[in-house]
Amino acid sequence: MAKAVVVVVVVAAATTTATLPAAATTTSDAAAAAINNDFQTPFLRTQLDVYQKQCAEFESGLGASSDTFGQFRTEMDRLGRKLREVEADTAEWRRKFESSSEQVRRMNAAAADREKELEAAK
């Protein structure tokens, strides 16, 4: 059975407001971006780890439900085959019962006819 796994990973960049020393506020935009990057990188790594753990949990749950569904499907197929066998047996026994009932009716009718003939012959 093929497994289909869809994984969506969302990484949101949070704005960090940190108070920088006075010397850092006079640096150029590139330096400020580098400092801001230093603050965001650990946060983004933490977020990535959280999402990876959630993805792994999702995949393990999906695998377990897929296995459970496979077992359910196998059991349903097995029970379906058994049900068809039982229905075929039931149909056969019903046919045999109807045939033997018809023979009993004919035998009773023949016995009644013979009894009438015997009484008529007396």
N, C-alpha and C positions, 0 to 999 in steps of 0.2 A: 504494500500500500504506500503510495507516495505521500510525503508530508509537504504541506505548503506552510511556509513560515513567512509572516509579514512582520517586519520590525521597523518601528518608527522611532527615531531618536531625535529629540528636540533639545537643542542647547541654546539657552537664553543667556545673553550677556547682561549681567546685572551691572548697573552703574554703581561704582563704589565712590563714596565721598570720604576722602581721607584728608586729614589736615597735614599739609606738607610744611616742612620748615621754611622759613622766610627765604632762605637761599634757593630753595627748589622752586619757589614761585616766580623767580626771575629768569628761569631757564627758558630755552626756546621751546616751541611746540613739539618738536621731535623728542626732546628730552622728557617733556611732560607725558607724551604718549608712551615712552619707554617705561617711565615710572608707573603710569596707569596700567600698562601691560603687566608689570611685576605684581600689581595688586590683583588683577583679573585672572592671571594664569592659574594660581592655586584654586581660586573659586571655580573656574571652568573645569579644572582637573577633577575637583571634588564632584561637580555636577555630572561629569562624564562617568565617573566611577559609580555614582548613584544610578544613572541610566543604564549602565552596563549590567549592574546587579539586577535591576528591574527587568531588563531584557532577558537575562539568564533565567530568572524566575518564570517569566512568561513562557519561554521556550520549554522549560521543564514541565510546566503545567500543561502546555499544549501537547507535549510528547505523552504525558500521562493520560490526557483525555483522548488522544489519538489511539493509544494502546487500549484504553477502556472501550472505545468505540469499536476497535477491531475485534476485541473479545466478544462484545455484544453482537456484532454482525456475524461472527463465526457461530455463536450459540443460536442465533435466529435461523441461520441457514441449516444447522443441524436439526433444530426442532421442526423446521419446515419440511425437511426430508422425512422425519419421523411421522409428522402429521399426514403427509401424502401416503405413506405406507399404511398407517392405521385406517385412513379413509378407504384405501383400496381393499384392505381386509374386511372392513365393515360392509362395503358394497358386495363383496364375495359372500359373506355370511348371510346378508339379507337375501341375495339371490338364492342361496341354498335353502334358506328357511321358507321362502315363498314357493320354491319348487316342491319341497317336502310337504308343505301345507296343502298344496294342490293335489299331490298324490294321496294324502290322507282323505281329502274330500272325495276324490274319485273312488277310493277303496270303500268309504262309508256309503257312498251312493250305490256302488256295486253290491255291497252286502245287503243294503235295504232292498234292492231289486231282487236279489236271490231269495230273501226272506218272503217278499210278496209272492214270488213264483211258487215257493214251497207251500205257502198258505193257500194259494189258488189251486195247487195240485191236490190238496187234501180233500 
